[in-house]
């Protein structure tokens, strides 16, 4: 099994930003403001058909910068796509590319029934465990407000983007991910090894 470094970075960005696989796969340079650590998904690229601001953690910025750096050595040069198709530097890889790589990865690790969408669920649960309010988790995930008068108010009258709250949530999540990556594997108990 071979998964390219760019696709690995795409999977890691799915976990770090908690955005949908198609949004990650289709990421464009023009959507990014790395000095200000933001990614603005245009309405035509979101499931909810509304522009979505994604504050980027330091980890997310590093992953994106690495993906962009991979293009600097390309014979084709840098294109608009952060994760370019092998056939056209300005066209993005398909969302299926990330899904297939995730399936290969989970199969190699003998993990059953794990998908990229599960990373969003894990991240949402993880942020909640870190004290992020459910409403903010929903904003990070770009879920539409649903039902009743509160939804009407949220959709049509409250135009606040919750950028600072989303940034705090994604920064907390990113720090947790980095801590998990640095934690040593637990030592096996001697009695368990013998059994």
C-alpha positions as CSV (number, residue, x, y, z in Angstrom):
1,X,0.0,0.0,0.0
2,X,1.3,3.4,-1.0
3,X,-0.3,6.7,0.1
4,X,1.3,9.8,-1.2
5,X,2.6,12.4,1.3
6,X,0.0,14.9,-0.1
7,X,-2.9,12.6,0.5
8,X,-1.6,11.8,4.0
9,X,-1.5,15.6,4.7
10,X,-5.1,15.8,3.4
11,X,-6.3,13.1,5.8
12,X,-4.5,14.9,8.7
13,X,-6.2,18.1,7.7
14,X,-9.5,16.4,7.8
15,X,-8.8,15.5,11.4
16,X,-7.3,18.8,12.3
17,X,-9.9,21.2,10.8
18,X,-12.9,18.8,11.0
19,X,-14.0,19.9,7.6
20,X,-15.6,17.6,5.0
21,X,-13.4,15.5,2.8
22,X,-14.5,17.2,-0.4
23,X,-13.8,20.6,1.1
24,X,-10.3,19.5,2.1
25,X,-9.6,17.8,-1.3
26,X,-10.8,20.8,-3.2
27,X,-8.8,23.4,-1.1
28,X,-7.6,26.3,-3.2
29,X,-4.7,28.7,-2.6
30,X,-7.1,31.6,-3.2
31,X,-9.3,30.5,-0.2
32,X,-6.4,30.7,2.2
33,X,-4.9,33.6,4.2
34,X,-2.1,31.8,6.0
35,X,-0.6,34.9,7.6
36,X,-4.0,35.5,9.3
37,X,-4.5,31.7,9.7
38,X,-7.9,31.6,8.0
39,X,-9.6,29.6,5.3
40,X,-12.8,30.9,3.7
41,X,-14.8,28.2,1.9
42,X,-17.0,29.8,-0.7
43,X,-20.7,29.0,-0.7
44,X,-20.4,26.9,-3.9
45,X,-18.0,24.5,-2.1
46,X,-19.9,23.9,1.1
47,X,-22.7,21.5,1.8
48,X,-24.8,24.2,3.4
49,X,-24.3,26.5,0.4
50,X,-23.1,29.3,2.7
51,X,-19.6,30.8,3.0
52,X,-17.8,29.2,5.9
53,X,-14.8,30.7,7.8
54,X,-12.4,28.1,9.1
55,X,-9.9,29.5,11.6
56,X,-6.6,27.6,11.1
57,X,-4.6,26.3,14.1
58,X,-0.8,26.4,13.9
59,X,-0.9,22.7,13.2
60,X,-3.3,23.2,10.2
61,X,-1.1,26.0,8.8
62,X,2.0,23.7,9.0
63,X,0.1,20.9,7.2
64,X,-1.1,23.3,4.5
65,X,2.4,24.8,4.1
66,X,3.9,21.3,3.7
67,X,1.3,20.4,1.1
68,X,2.2,23.6,-0.8
69,X,5.9,22.9,-0.5
70,X,5.4,19.5,-2.1
71,X,4.4,21.4,-5.3
72,X,7.5,23.6,-5.4
73,X,9.6,20.7,-6.7
74,X,7.0,19.7,-9.3
75,X,7.9,20.0,-13.0
76,X,4.4,21.5,-13.6
77,X,5.0,24.2,-11.0
78,X,2.6,25.4,-8.4
79,X,-1.1,25.6,-9.2
80,X,-4.3,26.9,-7.6
81,X,-5.1,23.5,-6.0
82,X,-3.5,22.8,-2.7
83,X,-3.9,19.0,-3.4
84,X,-3.5,19.0,-7.2
85,X,-4.6,16.2,-9.5
86,X,-1.7,14.3,-11.0
87,X,-3.1,15.3,-14.4
88,X,-3.7,19.1,-13.9
89,X,-2.0,21.3,-11.2
90,X,-5.0,23.6,-11.2
91,X,-7.6,20.8,-10.6
92,X,-7.9,19.2,-7.2
93,X,-7.9,15.6,-6.3
94,X,-11.3,14.1,-5.8
95,X,-12.8,13.5,-2.4
96,X,-12.7,9.8,-3.2
97,X,-9.0,9.9,-3.2
98,X,-8.9,10.7,0.5
99,X,-11.6,8.2,1.2
100,X,-9.8,5.4,-0.6
101,X,-6.5,6.2,1.2
102,X,-8.4,6.2,4.5
103,X,-9.8,2.8,3.7
104,X,-6.4,1.5,2.7
105,X,-5.0,2.9,6.0
106,X,-7.7,1.4,8.2
107,X,-7.4,-1.9,6.5
108,X,-3.7,-2.0,7.0
109,X,-4.2,-1.2,10.7
110,X,-7.0,-3.8,10.9
111,X,-9.5,-1.1,12.0
112,X,-13.1,-1.9,10.8
113,X,-15.7,0.6,9.8
114,X,-13.7,3.8,10.2
115,X,-14.2,6.6,7.6
116,X,-13.1,10.2,7.2
117,X,-16.5,11.2,8.4
118,X,-15.7,9.4,11.7
119,X,-12.8,11.9,12.1
120,X,-15.4,14.7,12.2
121,X,-17.4,12.9,14.8
122,X,-14.3,12.1,16.8
123,X,-13.2,15.8,16.7
124,X,-16.7,17.0,17.6
125,X,-16.8,14.7,20.6
126,X,-13.2,15.6,21.5
127,X,-14.0,19.4,21.4
128,X,-17.0,18.8,23.6
129,X,-14.8,16.9,26.1
130,X,-12.5,19.9,26.1
131,X,-15.4,22.2,27.2
132,X,-16.3,23.7,23.8
133,X,-20.1,24.5,23.8
134,X,-22.2,22.4,21.4
135,X,-23.3,25.4,19.5
136,X,-19.7,26.4,18.8
137,X,-18.9,22.8,17.8
138,X,-21.8,23.0,15.3
139,X,-20.4,26.3,13.9
140,X,-16.9,24.6,13.4
141,X,-18.5,21.8,11.5
142,X,-20.6,24.2,9.4
143,X,-23.8,22.7,10.4
144,X,-26.9,24.7,9.6
145,X,-29.1,25.9,12.5
146,X,-32.2,23.9,12.5
147,X,-35.8,24.3,13.6
148,X,-38.0,27.0,15.1
149,X,-37.6,30.6,15.8
150,X,-34.1,30.4,17.1
151,X,-33.0,29.0,13.8
152,X,-34.7,31.8,11.9
153,X,-32.9,34.3,14.1
154,X,-29.6,32.6,13.7
155,X,-29.9,32.2,9.9
156,X,-31.3,35.6,9.0
157,X,-30.6,38.1,11.8
158,X,-27.5,37.0,13.7
159,X,-24.7,37.5,11.2
160,X,-22.0,37.1,13.8
161,X,-19.5,34.5,12.4
162,X,-18.3,33.1,15.8
163,X,-14.7,33.4,14.4
164,X,-13.0,33.8,17.8
165,X,-15.0,31.0,19.4
166,X,-14.3,28.7,16.4
167,X,-10.6,29.6,16.6
168,X,-10.5,28.8,20.3
169,X,-12.2,25.5,19.7
170,X,-9.9,24.4,16.8
171,X,-6.8,25.6,18.7
172,X,-7.9,23.5,21.7
173,X,-8.5,20.5,19.5
174,X,-5.2,21.0,17.7
175,X,-3.3,21.1,21.0
176,X,-5.0,17.9,22.1
177,X,-4.1,16.2,18.8
178,X,-0.4,17.3,19.2
179,X,-0.4,16.1,22.8
180,X,-1.8,12.7,21.7
181,X,0.9,12.4,19.0
182,X,3.6,13.0,21.6
183,X,2.3,10.7,24.3
184,X,4.3,7.5,24.5
185,X,2.4,4.3,24.0
186,X,1.3,2.8,27.3
187,X,3.6,0.1,28.6
188,X,2.1,-3.4,28.6
189,X,1.7,-5.0,32.0
190,X,4.1,-7.9,32.4
191,X,1.3,-10.3,33.3
192,X,-0.6,-9.3,30.1
193,X,2.5,-10.0,28.0
194,X,2.9,-13.4,29.5
195,X,-0.7,-14.4,28.9
